[in-house]
Each structure stands twice: as C-alpha cells, then as structure tokens.
Amino acid sequence: MSDRESTTSSLIILFAVTGVSCFGFSLVIKILDGHHPELLVWTGIVASSLALLTLLVSLVHRPGAKKRKPHLAGKDKN
C-alpha cells in the first residue's frame, strides 16, 4: 500500500468514525435528556459528507491495472 492510499484510507476512517460518533452521541443525549444538540448533528453531517467525498475521490483516482504494452508482448516469444 502506497503512502497516498494509506493517507486516503485513514481520512475515510477518521471522517466516518467522527460522523457515526456524533450521530450516536446526539441520539444518546436525545434519549437521556430529551434535548437534541444541533451542533452534534451538523458535525455528523459534515463529517459523513467528507467521508463520502473522500471515498469517491479515492475510487475515481484509483490507478488502473498495469497492462503489458502490445508492442512489447511479442518480444518474449522469440
């Protein structure tokens, strides 16, 4: 795994865990106190959106499989 792939996967995990945690804590506070903290909801929305955006960017910029060039493929047969 290259450094870029490692960094990208770390960012996806960071944003996803932050989003899920914010939504979870917001739900727990809503159940226990009856108050729904808007800051946690918005932070969860932003973090989840960044996780999805980072995932999509990493999928779009994923390097393709290395293919043998056609003009070099016939040289091995001689």
Secondary structure, 3 states (H helix, E strand, C coil): CCHHHHHHHHHHHHHHHHHHHHHHHHHHHHHHHCCCCHHHHHHHHHHHHHHHHHHHHHHHCCCCCCCCCHHHHHHHHC
